[in-house]
Amino acid sequence: MARVQFPLGGNVSFGSRDWIPSVTSQGADLYIVSKDRGSNDNDGKALDTPVRTIQKAIDLATDNRLTVIRVEPGEYAEAVNVNKRRIAIVGDSRNAGSTVIGHDGVTARASLYVGDGFLNGFALANVSVTTAIAAGTELARPCVHLVTNDTATTGGAESPDFHFYMENVNFAGDGVAIAGLFLEGATLGVIRTCSFNGLDLGIVFGGSLSNFPADIEVYNPIFYNNVRADVASATGNAVGGHPTLMNLASIGELSGILFDHPYFMDVGGTPVTNYINVESSSAINVMFSDCRFARDVADGTLLQLATNIVVLGHSPAGLESIVAA
């Protein structure tokens, strides 16, 4: 499995209080966003001249130059389009989740969308991402949608640098039947200490026959109070109805995905239908390590897996529900 280097070279911790000078000392551009104090007539380059919207900071950024966008606490009703490479969007490390990226209620895409060609160096940390708009389908307007038509294995020009990093991100459905994180062909990524709650689908893998997510490491995720699945594969973004949870054998090889110390739980309400529904006779190097299940599912199974997907360590709850596809 490929190891993903953080866009800043691994020398900056978003949890530290001195990360801003650390960022700028490494040559990164810095923009400040404040819903309460900001104006999009400002340059956004200093604490006392913030811009008002995340999208404005992205518009001001220089493509392919490392840019850190610090977003102050507040609710930002935007449909953010990350159309620059090497962009890091960071909330307040002292109160992770107090920065909320919602949706503008109009745009027909995710609350935060990173399109093909711009995933190189993308980072997201210390924020909540949600939506309050009915999507029509769970994949039409997910919380976050990461897209690329290139992978590390296809030999594309940018493939050695494709990567993304997420830390301390809360994906919340707010009662809307949506997906949390839709990885459409996205590859070379790290997802660390993120939570997925109140969604129809938590993490969704999708892509074409030759371009399916790979080389992704998911550390210490928490899934709770989701409806149909915490982790699932889907056919795509068809209009109307639910996306089909599918057998990945029809897509091809799914390789190099690690879930380390995942915690699956439901806190009241209706238990999730399937904690995990990833079925493939051709899946390789897919591992779930040290799983924790707080309670059994309402129906279906805890894990719907191919026989060659490995589960190493798990709590006793619902052990009999772990089945092979």
MARMAR-578103 format. One record per residue (C-alpha): residue number from 1; residue in one letter; x, y, z. Coordinates in steps of 0.25 Angstrom, whole numbers, plus 2048, in hexadecimal, padded with zeros to 3 digits. Each point is the difference from the previous one (the first is absolute). Last residue first. Layout:
MARMAR-578103
     i   aa     X     Y     Z
   NUM    A     X     Y     Z
...
This chain:
MARMAR-578103
     i   aa     X     Y     Z
   325    A   7AE   7CD   7FF
   324    A   806   7FA   80C
   323    V   7F9   802   80E
   322    I   802   808   80D
   321    S   7F3   7FF   806
   320    E   804   7F5   80A
   319    L   80A   80A   807
   318    G   7F4   809   803
   317    A   807   806   80C
   316    P   80D   7F9   803
   315    S   809   80B   7FE
   314    H   809   7FF   7F4
   313    G   80E   7FC   7FC
   312    L   806   7FE   7F2
   311    V   7F6   801   7F5
   310    V   806   7FC   7F3
   309    I   7F9   801   7F2
   308    N   802   7F3   7F9
   307    T   7F3   7FA   803
   306    A   7F9   80C   7FA
   305    L   7F8   808   80A
   304    Q   7F3   804   805
   303    L   803   804   80E
   302    L   7F6   803   80B
   301    T   7F5   7F9   7F9
   300    G   7F2   802   7FB
   299    D   7F6   804   80A
   298    A   800   80A   80B
   297    V   80F   7FF   802
   296    D   807   7FC   80D
   295    R   805   809   80B
   294    A   80D   807   804
   293    F   809   7FA   7F5
   292    R   80F   802   801
   291    C   809   7FC   7F5
   290    D   80F   7FD   803
   289    S   805   800   7F2
   288    F   7F7   800   7F3
   287    M   809   7FD   7F4
   286    V   7FF   801   7F1
   285    N   80C   7FB   7F9
   284    I   7F9   7F9   7F5
   283    A   7F1   801   7FB
   282    S   7FE   7F7   7F4
   281    S   7F4   7F8   806
   280    S   7FA   80D   804
   279    E   7F5   805   80A
   278    V   801   80C   808
   277    N   7F4   802   809
   276    I   805   804   80E
   275    Y   7F8   804   80C
   274    N   7F3   7FB   7F9
   273    T   7F2   804   804
   272    V   804   80A   80A
   271    P   7F9   800   80D
   270    T   7F3   808   801
   269    G   800   80A   80B
   268    G   809   800   80C
   267    V   80F   802   800
   266    D   805   7F7   7F4
   265    M   80E   7FB   800
   264    F   80C   7FC   7F7
   263    Y   80E   804   805
   262    P   80B   7FE   7F5
   261    H   80E   7FC   806
   260    D   807   800   7F3
   259    F   7F8   800   7F3
   258    L   80A   7FD   7F5
   257    I   7FE   801   7F1
   256    G   80B   7FB   7F6
   255    S   7F8   7F9   7F5
   254    L   7F3   800   7F9
   253    E   801   7F8   7F3
   252    G   7F5   800   7F6
   251    I   7F3   807   7FF
   250    S   7F7   7F3   7FF
   249    A   807   7FA   80B
   248    L   7FC   80C   808
   247    N   7F3   7FA   804
   246    M   7F6   80C   801
   245    L   7F9   809   80A
   244    T   7F7   806   7F6
   243    P   7FE   80F   801
   242    H   7F2   803   806
   241    G   7F5   807   7F8
   240    G   801   80A   7F6
   239    V   80B   806   7F7
   238    A   80C   7F6   7FE
   237    N   80D   804   807
   236    G   808   7F3   800
   235    T   7FF   7F1   802
   234    A   803   801   80F
   233    S   80A   7F9   80A
   232    A   7FD   801   80F
   231    V   805   804   80D
   230    D   7F7   805   80C
   229    A   7F4   7FA   7F9
   228    R   7F1   801   7FF
   227    V   7FC   80A   80B
   226    N   80B   807   807
   225    N   7FF   802   80F
   224    Y   80F   7FE   803
   223    F   80D   7FE   7F9
   222    I   80D   804   806
   221    P   80D   7FF   7F8
   220    N   80D   7FD   807
   219    Y   809   800   7F4
   218    V   7FC   7FE   7F2
   217    E   80B   7FE   7F6
   216    I   7FD   800   7F1
   215    D   809   7FA   7F5
   214    A   7F5   7FE   7F7
   213    P   7F3   806   7FB
   212    F   7FB   7FB   7F3
   211    N   805   804   7F2
   210    S   800   7F5   7F6
   209    L   7F2   7FB   800
   208    S   7FB   80E   804
   207    G   7FE   806   80E
   206    G   7F9   7FF   80D
   205    F   803   7FE   80F
   204    V   7F7   806   80A
   203    I   803   803   80E
   202    G   7F4   803   80A
   201    L   7F3   7FC   7F9
   200    D   7F2   805   804
   199    L   807   80A   809
   198    G   7FD   804   80F
   197    N   80E   7FE   803
   196    F   80E   7FE   7FA
   195    S   80C   804   809
   194    C   80F   802   7FC
   193    T   80C   7FC   808
   192    R   809   7FF   7F4
   191    I   7FD   7FF   7F1
   190    V   80D   7FE   7F8
   189    G   7FF   800   7F0
   188    L   808   7FA   7F4
   187    T   7F3   7FF   7F8
   186    A   7F3   806   7FC
   185    G   7F9   7F9   7F5
   184    E   7F3   805   805
   183    L   802   801   80F
   182    F   7F2   805   806
   181    L   802   804   80E
   180    G   7F3   802   808
   179    A   7F5   7FB   7F8
   178    I   7F2   806   800
   177    A   7F2   7FD   806
   176    V   7FE   80E   807
   175    G   7FE   7FF   80F
   174    D   80B   809   803
   173    G   809   7F7   7F8
   172    A   80D   802   807
   171    F   80F   7FE   7FC
   170    N   809   804   80B
   169    V   80F   803   7FC
   168    N   80B   7FE   80A
   167    E   80A   7FD   7F6
   166    M   800   7FF   7F1
   165    Y   80B   7FE   7F6
   164    F   800   7FF   7F1
   163    H   80A   7FB   7F5
   162    F   803   800   7F2
   161    D   80F   803   7FE
   160    P   805   7F4   7F9
   159    S   7F3   800   7F7
   158    E   803   80D   7FA
   157    A   804   7FC   7F2
   156    G   7F7   7F4   800
   155    G   806   7F2   802
   154    T   7F3   7F8   803
   153    T   804   7FB   80E
   152    A   801   80D   808
   151    T   7F2   803   7FB
   150    D   7FA   80A   7F6
   149    N   7F2   803   7FD
   148    T   7FF   808   80D
   147    V   7F5   804   809
   146    L   7FE   803   80F
   145    H   7F2   803   805
   144    V   7FD   805   80E
   143    C   7F3   802   807
   142    P   7F9   7F8   7F5
   141    R   7F7   808   7F6
   140    A   7FC   7F6   7F4
   139    L   805   7F4   807
   138    E   7F5   7FD   80A
   137    T   7F6   802   7F5
   136    G   7F5   80B   800
   135    A   80A   809   807
   134    A   7F7   806   80B
   133    I   807   80D   805
   132    A   805   802   80E
   131    T   80E   7FC   7FD
   130    T   80C   7FC   809
   129    V   80F   802   802
   128    S   806   802   80E
   127    V   80E   805   801
   126    N   80D   7FE   806
   125    A   808   7FB   7F4
   124    L   7FF   800   7F1
   123    A   80C   7FD   7F6
   122    F   802   800   7F1
   121    G   80E   7FE   7FB
   120    N   7FC   7FB   7F2
   119    L   7F1   7FF   800
   118    F   7FE   80B   7F5
   117    G   801   7F8   7F3
   116    D   7F2   7FA   801
   115    G   7F7   808   80A
   114    V   801   803   80E
   113    Y   7F2   803   805
   112    L   7FC   805   80E
   111    S   7F1   802   803
   110    A   7FE   7F6   7F5
   109    R   7FA   803   7F2
   108    A   7F3   806   7FA
   107    T   802   80E   805
   106    V   7F3   806   807
   105    G   7FF   7FE   80F
   104    D   80E   807   802
   103    H   805   7F4   808
   102    G   806   7FE   80D
   101    I   80F   802   805
   100    V   800   800   80F
    99    T   80C   806   808
    98    S   7FD   7FC   80E
    97    G   803   7F2   7FD
    96    A   80E   800   806
    95    N   801   80A   80C
    94    R   80F   802   803
    93    S   804   7FC   7F2
    92    D   7F7   80B   7FA
    91    G   7FD   7FD   7F1
    90    V   80A   7FC   7F5
    89    I   7FE   800   7F1
    88    A   80D   7FB   7F9
    87    I   801   803   7F1
    86    R   80B   7FA   7F7
    85    R   7F9   800   7F3
    84    K   7F5   80B   7FC
    83    N   7F2   7FD   7FC
    82    V   7FA   7FE   80E
    81    N   7F2   803   7FE
    80    V   7F9   803   80E
    79    A   7F1   7FF   800
    78    E   7FE   80B   80A
    77    A   7F8   802   80D
    76    Y   80C   803   809
    75    E   7FC   7FD   80F
    74    G   80A   807   80A
    73    P   80D   7FE   806
    72    E   80C   806   7F8
    71    V   805   7FA   7F3
    70    R   80F   7FF   7FE
    69    I   803   7FE   7F1
    68    V   80E   7FA   7FE
    67    T   805   801   7F2
    66    L   80C   7F8   7FA
    65    R   802   805   7F2
    64    N   7FA   7F7   7F5
    63    D   7F5   80B   7FC
    62    T   802   80D   807
    61    A   7F5   803   80A
    60    L   7F7   80C   7FF
    59    D   7F4   7F8   7FA
    58    I   803   7F6   80C
    57    A   7FF   80B   80A
    56    K   7F3   805   7F9
    55    Q   7FA   7F2   801
    54    I   802   800   80F
    53    T   7F8   80C   802
    52    R   801   80D   808
    51    V   80E   804   7FD
    50    P   80A   804   80B
    49    T   807   80D   802
    48    D   804   801   80F
    47    L   805   7F1   801
    46    A   808   803   7F3
    45    K   801   7FB   7F2
    44    G   7F1   801   7FD
    43    D   801   80B   7F5
    42    N   7F4   807   805
    41    D   7F4   803   7F6
    40    N   7FA   7F2   804
    39    S   7FE   806   80E
    38    G   802   7F8   80D
    37    R   7FD   803   80E
    36    D   7F5   7F7   803
    35    K   801   7F5   7F5
    34    S   80F   800   801
    33    V   80A   7FA   7F6
    32    I   80F   802   801
    31    Y   80A   7FD   7F5
    30    L   80E   7FB   801
    29    D   80A   7FD   7F5
    28    A   80A   7F5   803
    27    G   80F   803   800
    26    Q   804   7F6   80B
    25    S   801   80C   80A
    24    T   7F1   803   7FD
    23    V   7FB   7F3   805
    22    S   808   800   80C
    21    P   7FC   80E   803
    20    I   7F2   7FC   7FF
    19    W   802   7F2   808
    18    D   803   807   80D
    17    R   7F4   7FB   808
    16    S   803   7F1   7FC
    15    G   7F5   7F7   7FC
    14    F   802   803   7F1
    13    S   80D   7F9   802
    12    V   80B   805   7F6
    11    N   80D   7F9   7FC
    10    G   7F9   7F5   7F8
     9    G   805   805   7F2
     8    L   7F6   80B   800
     7    P   7F7   7F9   7F6
     6    F   7FF   7F3   809
     5    Q   808   7F5   7FA
     4    V   7F7   7F4   7FD
     3    R   806   7F2   802
     2    A   7FD   7F7   7F4
     1    M   7FB   7F2   804
